Amino acid sequence: MLEVKLAGYNADADIIEKLKNSGWDGKNNISPETISAAYARISRDPKRVDELRADSLVEVDKARQSNEAIVFKMGHHSVAEHAYLNFDILGLSRLAVESLQEARLCSYTEKSQRYITLEGDYVTPEEFGEAEKKIFLETVSKQVAAYKTFFPALHEFRRKQYPKQLETKSGTNLLEGWAKEDARYALAMATECQLGFSSNSRNLEHIIRKLKYHPLAEVRQLGSALFNVTKQIVPSLIILSDPETFTKQFGREVSDGIIKTGALTAAKAVKAVKIPAAAPATGKFDVMLVDWTRDPDMKIIAAMTQAYSGRSYEASLRAARKMKKPEIIKFYKTIFKDLGEHDALYREFEDVNFVYEIVLSASAFAQLKRHRMMSISKQPYDVKLGYTTPPSIIETKQRDIFEKVMDETENAYKKIAKTAPRAAEYILTNAHRRRVLINANLRELYHITRLRMDWHAQWDIQNISARMAAVTKQVAPLSAALACGKDKFAEVKAGFFKAVK
Ligand SMILES: Cc1cc2nc3c(=O)[nH]c(=O)nc-3n(C[C@H](O)[C@H](O)[C@H](O)COP(=O)(O)OP(=O)(O)OC[C@H]3O[C@@H](n4cnc5c(N)ncnc54)[C@H](O)[C@@H]3O)c2cc1C
């Protein structure tokens, strides 16, 4: 008979603290690692799952030993995923947040720069000596002054542009939000932010290990802070991020996380190969499709036929390639017929991939990187790639002030970079740009475009995602045809059904 028993759930740390102080004799056993330990034994122990859980709850030391044996010695690491932790993170720079959010299987919610007025709170990097600090502080204060000039002017501009929005509270907030999110293009990536971060222990071990060896001091500090808190709660599940305990336990040293030296040496050798100069990258928003699964429209037909017909993939692809244009169009009309803007695409849309090289602002990157079902390789921010000026800055005739603050920022960056090349990025602004390589499957592209081409989304990421959709449609005209913002979905779908014959 089916039984579903609640085994545990997130509880606020204050409640747990009260429980610990309540005199209850089980107070030392409060840890989600008992659940991991119980589940780790499921495959071998004949006892019921709930009995295993009850056992590990009363014998936490044994549960910890069992985790060490099963997770680390046997390599059954996935059981650490059953222990989940939540963290409030405050005062972390916008630049350091990027390193944390590289972990794709975790969850994040940040304070929005659309709704929060930035007061000029920023992190001063430890890497800076007195001279760098002076340049940094002077530049940050100019950036904050520019933000304070831009915001009221942009707010007034929006109020005049959309007077009807002022009739509702949400409309009024929206106009203010638009002004704030454009003004913040002048602010440095040293600006502090706050976020909620949740992760299972397996991901925590991975991210802590990576952060602890990061080139930026602030990021290493974050890694240590996460480690110190996590070690109190789930010590047996994060051994790889704890070199000391690892050595004590296993008698050898654990490597220091992800070593990039090899990659740098290998890339340097390729960079040395002489090649003819290429034409400069073109494209309005610098989004280029650099590689993709060939014949994506056919491959999706083949993958879906394989899944739903019992034929092999090879036979399905041969059959797809024999189809005439009207049959192919009919196929897509059939699978799109009942699709709504909130429905996930068929899983087989994951069988085709697109690789985009994108040059984008820090502000757009901050949003794009939040999409976790794709691979992102990123270069450092690069002043040679220029900066993105919000159109509203130009419309309000504030371009000169914006350009002045960008010039001052770049001069400061160049001076600081001489002695602190990596930490110099802190002074660059949300407008500065970097080049990234993104590999996404078509199902994720649909998800990105639904959210980011929608009118609720910020203009910079709207432009980027619209260009991603446009370049994809050039090579996948049928399978990518409905990639659009959710606000336009009904219209785009109707247009497809009418136009494609
Ligand atoms: C208009 C707008 C405003 C926003 N404002 C804010 C804000 O103020 N603050 C903020 O922090 N973020 C904000 N976001 C970002 C948003 O919350 C998402 O983090 C971001 O859009 C990534 O999308 P996603 O999480 O739906 O999916 P992706 O990460 O792109 O993943 C695709 C899909 O995979 C699944 N998935 C991926 N990971 C998980 C997981 N761990 N658990 C369960 N399912 C998963 C989901 O089905 C998801 O839809 C905003 C986004 C938009 C569009």
The ligand as an SDF file (V2000), in Angstrom:
LIG
                    3D

 53 58  0  0  0  0  0  0  0  0999 V2000
   10.7790   40.0090  -15.0640 C   0  0  0  0  0  0  0  0  0  0  0  0
   11.7410   39.2650  -14.1840 C   0  0  0  0  0  0  0  0  0  0  0  0
   12.1000   39.7800  -12.9550 C   0  0  0  0  0  0  0  0  0  0  0  0
   12.9960   39.0950  -12.1310 C   0  0  0  0  0  0  0  0  0  0  0  0
   13.3460   39.6200  -10.9170 N   0  0  0  0  0  0  0  0  0  0  0  0
   14.2100   38.9710  -10.1070 C   0  0  0  0  0  0  0  0  0  0  0  0
   14.5820   39.5020   -8.8190 C   0  0  0  0  0  0  0  0  0  0  0  0
   14.1350   40.5560   -8.4190 O   0  0  0  0  0  0  0  0  0  0  0  0
   15.4630   38.8130   -8.0710 N   0  0  0  0  0  0  0  0  0  0  0  0
   15.9790   37.6150   -8.4780 C   0  0  0  0  0  0  0  0  0  0  0  0
   16.7610   37.0140   -7.7590 O   0  0  0  0  0  0  0  0  0  0  0  0
   15.6550   37.0800   -9.6820 N   0  0  0  0  0  0  0  0  0  0  0  0
   14.7960   37.7250  -10.5040 C   0  0  0  0  0  0  0  0  0  0  0  0
   14.4550   37.1840  -11.7250 N   0  0  0  0  0  0  0  0  0  0  0  0
   15.1290   35.9360  -12.1590 C   0  0  0  0  0  0  0  0  0  0  0  0
   14.2000   34.7070  -12.0100 C   0  0  0  0  0  0  0  0  0  0  0  0
   13.7380   34.5880  -10.7100 O   0  0  0  0  0  0  0  0  0  0  0  0
   14.9340   33.4220  -12.4140 C   0  0  0  0  0  0  0  0  0  0  0  0
   15.9610   33.1370  -11.5140 O   0  0  0  0  0  0  0  0  0  0  0  0
   15.5430   33.4880  -13.7840 C   0  0  0  0  0  0  0  0  0  0  0  0
   14.6550   34.0430  -14.6960 O   0  0  0  0  0  0  0  0  0  0  0  0
   15.9280   32.0720  -14.2420 C   0  0  0  0  0  0  0  0  0  0  0  0
   14.7730   31.3770  -14.6600 O   0  0  0  0  0  0  0  0  0  0  0  0
   14.2280   30.0500  -14.0390 P   0  0  0  0  0  0  0  0  0  0  0  0
   14.6180   29.9360  -12.6220 O   0  0  0  0  0  0  0  0  0  0  0  0
   12.7650   29.9590  -14.3440 O   0  0  0  0  0  0  0  0  0  0  0  0
   14.8390   28.8890  -14.8860 O   0  0  0  0  0  0  0  0  0  0  0  0
   16.2500   28.3700  -15.4600 P   0  0  0  0  0  0  0  0  0  0  0  0
   17.3260   28.4860  -14.4590 O   0  0  0  0  0  0  0  0  0  0  0  0
   16.4430   28.9870  -16.8080 O   0  0  0  0  0  0  0  0  0  0  0  0
   15.9060   26.8520  -15.6360 O   0  0  0  0  0  0  0  0  0  0  0  0
   14.9460   26.3810  -16.5870 C   0  0  0  0  0  0  0  0  0  0  0  0
   13.9260   25.5230  -15.8950 C   0  0  0  0  0  0  0  0  0  0  0  0
   14.5650   24.4450  -15.2450 O   0  0  0  0  0  0  0  0  0  0  0  0
   13.9010   24.1580  -14.0140 C   0  0  0  0  0  0  0  0  0  0  0  0
   14.8500   24.3490  -12.9060 N   0  0  0  0  0  0  0  0  0  0  0  0
   16.1130   24.8190  -13.0040 C   0  0  0  0  0  0  0  0  0  0  0  0
   16.7080   24.7480  -11.8160 N   0  0  0  0  0  0  0  0  0  0  0  0
   15.8040   24.2660  -10.9490 C   0  0  0  0  0  0  0  0  0  0  0  0
   15.8290   23.9640   -9.5580 C   0  0  0  0  0  0  0  0  0  0  0  0
   16.9320   24.1260   -8.8160 N   0  0  0  0  0  0  0  0  0  0  0  0
   14.7010   23.4740   -9.0020 N   0  0  0  0  0  0  0  0  0  0  0  0
   13.5920   23.2800   -9.7330 C   0  0  0  0  0  0  0  0  0  0  0  0
   13.5070   23.5390  -11.0510 N   0  0  0  0  0  0  0  0  0  0  0  0
   14.6080   24.0110  -11.6440 C   0  0  0  0  0  0  0  0  0  0  0  0
   12.6870   25.0550  -13.9410 C   0  0  0  0  0  0  0  0  0  0  0  0
   11.6020   24.3950  -14.5100 O   0  0  0  0  0  0  0  0  0  0  0  0
   13.1030   26.2050  -14.8140 C   0  0  0  0  0  0  0  0  0  0  0  0
   12.0170   26.8970  -15.3230 O   0  0  0  0  0  0  0  0  0  0  0  0
   13.5600   37.8540  -12.5590 C   0  0  0  0  0  0  0  0  0  0  0  0
   13.1900   37.3400  -13.8140 C   0  0  0  0  0  0  0  0  0  0  0  0
   12.2930   38.0250  -14.6190 C   0  0  0  0  0  0  0  0  0  0  0  0
   11.9340   37.4390  -15.9610 C   0  0  0  0  0  0  0  0  0  0  0  0
  1  2  1  0
  2  3  1  0
  2 52  2  0
  3  4  2  0
  4  5  1  0
  4 50  1  0
  5  6  2  0
  6  7  1  0
  6 13  1  0
  7  8  2  0
  7  9  1  0
  9 10  1  0
 10 11  2  0
 10 12  1  0
 12 13  2  0
 13 14  1  0
 14 15  1  0
 14 50  1  0
 15 16  1  0
 16 17  1  0
 16 18  1  0
 18 19  1  0
 18 20  1  0
 20 21  1  0
 20 22  1  0
 22 23  1  0
 23 24  1  0
 24 25  2  0
 24 26  1  0
 24 27  1  0
 27 28  1  0
 28 29  2  0
 28 30  1  0
 28 31  1  0
 31 32  1  0
 32 33  1  0
 33 34  1  0
 33 48  1  0
 34 35  1  0
 35 36  1  0
 35 46  1  0
 36 37  1  0
 36 45  1  0
 37 38  2  0
 38 39  1  0
 39 40  1  0
 39 45  2  0
 40 41  1  0
 40 42  2  0
 42 43  1  0
 43 44  2  0
 44 45  1  0
 46 47  1  0
 46 48  1  0
 48 49  1  0
 50 51  2  0
 51 52  1  0
 52 53  1  0
M  END
$$$$
